[in-house]
Amino acid sequence: MKMTFIGAAHEVTGSCHYIQACGKNILVDCGMEQGVNVFENCEIPVDEASIDYVLLTHAHVDHSGHLPLLYAKGFRGHIYMTEASADLCSIMLRDCAHIQMTEAEWKNRKAKRHSGVEKIEPLYTMEDAQGTIKRIVPCDYNKEIELAEGIKIRFTDVGHLLGSASIEVWLTEGDVTKKIVFSGDIGNKNQPLIKDPIYTKEADYVVMESTYGDRMHSAEKPDYVKDLADIMNKTFAQGGNVVIPSFAVGRTQEILYFIRKIKADGLVTTYPKFEVYVDSPLAVEATGIFQKNVFDCYDEEAMELVNKGINPLTFPGLKLSITSDESKQINFDDKPKVIISASGMCEAGRIRHHLKHNLWREECTILFVGYQSVGTLGRVLVDGAKEVKLFGEPVEVRANITKLPGLSGHADKAGLIDWITAFERKPDRVFVVHGEDSVCNLFTECLKIEHGIRAYAPYSGTRVDLITNTVEYEAAPVVVKKRVIVVSDVFTRLLAAGQRLISVIHKNEGGANKDLAKFADQINSLCDKWDR
């Protein structure tokens, strides 16, 4: 019964934890790294074809984005997540695959100008995403689920995103049972639309995030509607656009919720008939999923609107842009407007085109409404860059760069402390993950010194024996010397297929001799064909 920390160890993205127990191999999250990462992640200790289950805390790509890569390398187990997360992953993973394929195509076109440059393959394909989606098992909140003998799980609403959950995992080997709780991303309280986090009462071990473990949100609840209306009034009076780089899932829907209120109360007077463009097919689909899950996930304030027959996410002047032609037309319209587009950190997607058309205009506002990882274009702009490169060309930054204060889907330090101290008995150990290096260390010390909790912030590769509560292997941090973009090639996919074949052979041990002989003949026939 052991746990190894793979990703989001002293870093904010790429969440992934590996459990080996009851003869099964389990991953909790399998996320994509975003922005600049300081430390190298270790490899998953077993080949991907040997993984039996993945448990997903929520659909954000830093927790789910490498699931199709896992599939491409031979994984054929089941992926357990909440109903709403299953709905969101069905669109988000396809969107990720589309981005991977589009970027590879663009890089290959660019590489044609230089001889001797090898062709780049996408990290994974649409086929991998579709295969991953078929492995998803949707689960209800608050229901115990038996995965296998000795393994049970339960999802609890943690209030970070539609469908987000902390996951309770019970492991029993012989007469020993241990319970591990994975916090996932813990939600901020009093968010628009979705419910507050639900606390868990008991655990032997806790793996918890620490994204904002070094800071407090404002003591006063921000008036998001007023603040947003003020930004619009000022920008529209200058004849400019308000461009909002926004995460397509979660943050976009919150912004629509605020704008509906602004429209209903007539709070924008400088240009009251302003139009709002949601320029992201993913965001449009995600908004539909939010509306599908109102009864499971909406909070009381949002439900009051629903019960009055009011859709909290729509209003006069809302325009949904799906096709690339519709997206291009937005920038040919001279009227002041709001443009909401992905990605939220400006690393890919249509937002980069809108930045190209608006960054140099001093009458415009670029409004950031979410966390910006170090190394992303969004972080560069927030930090005050005077010039950036977009599509290989320099663009001067003249627009007003600002943030909507207090808007966060993550709990602050106080919220994190509230969550961990809600356990009725102190866990035997708390593992602190999903925070920048210094934040992980500071929050760990806070738990130890101020709250008497046995806390530990592992680096990637650290392995823990869950029965004896001992760190079996304490990994040292391995600093990234040079950022390398790793791409899969056809031969890598062939090796992955071979690993999967070995796994399938082992799973058939003890089968009928007649069937095993037939299987062996088929493999030998295939080898005869390709053995050159």
N, C-alpha and C positions, 0 to 999 in steps of 0.2 A: 504494500500500500504506500505508494510514493508519488510525490508531485514535483515536477520540474518547471521552472519559470522560463518561458521562451521569449515573449515580447512584452513591450510596455513596462520594462524593468528599468527604473530611473529615467524613463521617457514617457511621452504622452500618447503616442500612437503605436499601432501594431500589436494590440492586445492578443496574447496567446499563452495558455497554461496547459500543461500536459499532466495527466493522471494515469498511473498504472495501478490497477486494483482488480481483484476478483477475476484475474485472467483476461482483462479487457484493457484496451488502450483508448483513452478519452481525451479530447481537447475541449477546453472551455475558451471559446472565441478563436477566431483565426483571422486577425485583422491586417490591414495594409498599413505600412508606414507612410506617413505624410510629412512633408517639410524636411528639414535637416535633422538627422538623428546622430547623436553623439557616440553611442555605443553599438557595437556589433551584436546582433542576435545569434544565439547558438542555433543549431539545427534541431528539429524535432528528433528525439532519440530513436524513433522507429521509422521505417519507411511508410509512406502515406497510405499504401494499400493495406497496412496492418491496423490502421486506426478504425475502431468499431463505431464510435459515436463522437459527434461534436455537439456541445451545448452552447447556444448563442444567447448572450445577454440582451443584445439589441442590434438593430439593423445598420447603424452607422458604419461606414466602410473601414474605419480604423479598428472595428471589431469583426466585420464580416467580409471585408474586401478580398481576402486571399482564399476564401472557400472554393471558388472556381479553379484556382491554382492547385489546391489540394486535390480536387477532382481530376485535373489534368495529369497529376502525378500518380493516379491510381486509386484514390479513395473512393469507396463505394458503400460506406456505412450510412447511418441515418443522422440527420441534423435536427435537433430538437430546439424549438423556440416557441414563443407565444403566437397566437393567431394573427395579431396585428403585425408582429415582426415578420411572419411568413408572407403576409400581403406585401409589406414594404420590400423585403428581400427579392421578391419575384420581379420587381421593377428595378431595384437598385443594382442587383448583380448583372442584369442584362445591360444596364447603363454603363457599369464599369467595364464590361467586356467590349462594348461599343467604343469607349474611350481608348482602351488598350489597342484595339485593332486600327482605329483612326490614327492614333499617334504613331504606330508602327508604319502605317502606310505613308504618313507625311514624312517621317524620317527616311524612309527608303527612297521617296521621290527626291528628297534633298541630297541623299547619298549618291545618287546617279551622277551628280556633278563631279564626283571624285572617284577615280579608278581604284580598285583593290579594296573597297569598303564592303564588308560582309553584310548580307541582307539581314535585317532585324525582324525577328518573329515577335508577335505580341506575347505578353506575359501569359495570357490565356485567351480563348476564343469564345464566341457566342455559343458554340456547341458545348463548351465546358460550363458556361453559365446555366444553360438550359438543363444539362445533366445534373448540376448542383441543385437546382430548384426542385427537380424530381425527387431528391433525397430528403427534402424537408418534411418534418413531422410537426404540424401545428399543435400546440398544447394550450389548455385553459390555465388561467391564473389560479393559484391556491389549490391545485389538485396534485396529490402525490402520484407519481408515475414510476412504475417498475421497469427499468431498462433491461435488467438481466438479474440472475440470482445474485443477491448481495448488493445491488445498486438501485437506489431510488433517488428521484429528483423532484423538486417543486419550484415553480416560478412565482415570484411575488412582485407586484407593481412597485417600481422604484422611482417613478415620476420624472424620468429624464427625457423620454421620447415616447411617442405613441408605441405601445407594445414593449417598452423597456422593462427589464426585470433584474432583480437579484435572483440567484439560483442557489437553492439548498441542495446539497448532495450528501446522501447517506451511503457509506461504504461499510460492508460487513465481511470480514474474513475470519472464519472460525467463530470464536466467541468474542471477537473484538469489533465494535462498531464505532466509527468516527463520522462526525458531521462537519462538512466544510461548506461555508457560505461564501459565494462570489458576489461581491456587491454590484458588479457592472458599474456603469456611471450613475452616481447618485444624483437625483434631480434637485433643482432649486425649489424652495417652497414658494407658494403663491404665484406660480407661473400662469400665464393665460392658457386656456384650453384644457390642459391635462392635469390629472390629480397629483396631489402631494405624495412624496415617498411613503410607503408602508414599511414599518420597522419589523425586523426579525428578532425573536426573543432568545434564541439559544444556538450555540455552535461550539464545537471543539476548536475549529480553526476558521479564520476569516481572511479572505483575500480582498482588500479594499483599495479603491482608487484614491488619489490624492491631488487631482488636477489643480484645485484651488486651495490646497492645504496650507498655504502661506498668506492668505488674504481674506478679507471680509467684504461682502457686498455692503452697500450703503445701509446704514441703520434705518433710514426712512425708505419706505417702499417707493421706488421711482414712479413717476407719473409718465409711463411710456407714451400714452396717447397725446398728452400735452407736449412732451419733448419732441415727438415725431411731427406733430402739427406745426410747432415752431420752426423746425428745420424746413418743412415744406413751404410755409409762408414766406420765409426769408429767401429761399432759393427761387420760388416761382416769381416773386417780386422782381428779381434780377433777370427773369426770362430763361432761367436754367433748368436743367433736369436733376432730379434726385436719383442717383444710381445706387442700388443696394446689392452688393455681392452677398448672396444668401445661400445657406445650405438648403438644398431643395426639399429636404425632408425635416420637418420640425420648425425651423426658424422661419421659413417662407410662410407657413400657415399662421404663425404667431403674428407676423407683420400684417398679413391680410386681416386678421382679427382686429388689430389696432386701427387699420385704415377704414374698416367698416364703421367703427365707432366714430372716427374723425368725420367721415362722410355723413353719418346719421345726425351728428350734432352740429354740422356746419362749421367746423373749427378752422378750415382753410378759407380765408377771405380774399387773399390776393389773386387766386385763380380757382374758384370753387368747383368748376366743372372739370378738374384735372382727371386725366386718365391714368390707369395703372396697368402696366404690361408685366405679366408673369412670363418671362422668356426662358422657359425650361420645360421641355416635355416631361422630364422626370418630376418636376415640381407639380405640374398639372395632374399627372397620374397620382402622385402622393396625396394631393389635396382630396382627390376622390376617395382614397383609402381612409383618410381622416374622417370624412363624412360617413363612411361605412361603419366605423368603429365608435360612434359617438357614445353609445350606451355603456360600453366597457371602459372607455378611457377618458371621456370628457369630465371636467370638474363641474361643481355646482353652478358657477356663474355662466359657463357656456351652455349648460343644460337648461338654464332658465330661458335663454334665447331659443333653443331648439323647441322647448315646450310651448313657446309663443308662436311657433311657425316661422321663426327667423333663422336663416342660414348664417352662422357666424363668420363664414369665410367668403361671402360674396356681397357685391354692392354695385350700384350703377357706375359705369365707366371702367369696369374690370375687363381687361383684354387678355386672352390666353394665346400665346404664340407657340405654335407647334412646329411648323416647317421652317427650314432655313430661309426661305424667301420671306416668310412673315417676320422672322427675326431681323433680316436686313432692312425691311421697310421701316422699322421703328426709328432708325437713325436718319431717315429721310423726312421725318415729321418734325417741323420746327416748333410745335407747341410745347410748352413746359409739361413735364410728365414725370411719373415715377416708373423706373425700370428695375424690376427685381429679377436677378439672373444668377445662375450657378456657374462656377463653383464658389462656395463661400469664402475660400482662401485665395481665389483668383488664379489657381494653378492650371485650370483647364476650362473648357466649355465656352459658352457664348459670352460670359461676362467679360472676357478679354477683348472681344470686339467692341463692347459698349465702353470699356475703359479707353480704348484707342480713340473713340469718337468724342469722349467727354472729358478726359483727364486734362487736356490742354485748355479747356474753357473755364475761365475764372468765375463765370456766373453759375457753374454747376457745383453740385455737392456729391461726393462719394461717401456713402454712409455705411460703415461697418457695424454689423449687428451680431457678431459671433467671434469666438476665439480664433486668433491667427497664429499658427505655429511658426516657430523660428525657421527662417529660410524660405518662406512662401512669399509670393508677390504681395499678398495682403499685408503681411507683417512689415515688409519693406515700405509700403505706402503709409501704414500707421506710424512707423518710426520716423517719417518725415522726409523720404526721398524726394529730391527735386527733379529727378529724371529717371525713367524706367525704360526697359526694352520690351516691346510687344511685337511679335511676328518679325523679329530681327531688326526692327527700326526703333530708334530712340524717340520717346514721347516725353515732352516737358510736362511736369505736374504743376498746373495752375489752379485746378479745382480745389474747393475746400474739402479737406479730408477730415472726417469726424467719426465719432462712435456714438451709438445710442447707449447712454450710461446705464449700468445695472442689469442689462438684458443678458441672462445666462441660463443655459439649461443645466449647468453644474452647480451643486451645492458649494457654498463657501466653506471656510474652515469651521465655522460654528455649525453649519448643517452637517458636515462630515462627523464632527464630534457628537452631535445629537444622534446620528445614525448608529455609531459604534457604541455609545454609552447606553443605548436602548436595550442592549443585550442584558438579560436579567442576571447572568453570571458572566464574569470576564472570560473571554475565550482563552484557551491555553496559549495561543499565539495569534497575532495579527500580522499578516504580510502586507506591506504597503507597496503598491504598484501604481502605474498610470499617472505619473507626475514627473516634471522635470527633475533632474538630478538633485539640485539643492532643495527642491520642495519635498521630495521623498524623504530626504534626510531630516529636514526640519520638522515635518509632520510626524515622523517616527519618534523623534526625541520628545515632541509634545505629548504623544500618547504614553511614552514611558515615564517621563518626569511629572507631567501634570495630572495624569489619570491612572498611573500605576498599571498600565497595560503592557504586557510583554509583546513588544512590536519589533519588527525586523523588515528592512527594505532590501530584498534580494536583487542581485544582478542576474542578467540572463545566463542560464546554465546552472544556477543553484538548484540542488536537489534535496528534498526533505523527506525523511521517513515519517509518515503520518501516524504510525503505531507508537513509535518511541518518542515522537516530538523532538527529533534531532536533525540538525542540518548535516546530511550525509556528505554533501559536497558543496563547499562555498566557492562559487565562481568569482573570479576577479573581473573588474570591468575591462573590456577590450575596446579601446577607442578606435573609431573609424578613422583611418588614415586618409582615405580618398573615397569619395562617394562614387560608387560604381552602379550603373543601371544594369541590373541582371535581367537578361531576357532568355526565354526558353527557345531552343531550336528543335528541329525535327528529331535529331538523334536523342536529345534529352527526353522527348515524349516517348521515343521507342524504349529507352531505358526504364521509364516509368511504367510502361506497359509490361515489361519483363518483370519488374518488381511485383506488379499486381498478379501476374501469372503465378509467381512463387507463392504469394499469399493464398491464392485460390487453391493451389495444390495442397498446401498445409490444411486448409479448411475441409478438404475432402478426405483427410486421413480417416480410416475406419469405414469408408464406404464399401459398397459391394464390389467384389473383384472384377465382375463383368464390366461395371461402369468405369472403374479405374483403368482397366485395360484399354477400353475405348478412348478414354481421355488421353492416355499415354500415346496411343497410336496417332491421335489427332495432332498432338504436340510434335511427335517425331516426323509426321508428314509435313508439317509446317517448317520444321528445321531442315528437312531434306530439300525443300524448295528454296530456302534462303541461305543455306550453308555454302558459301562460295570460297 
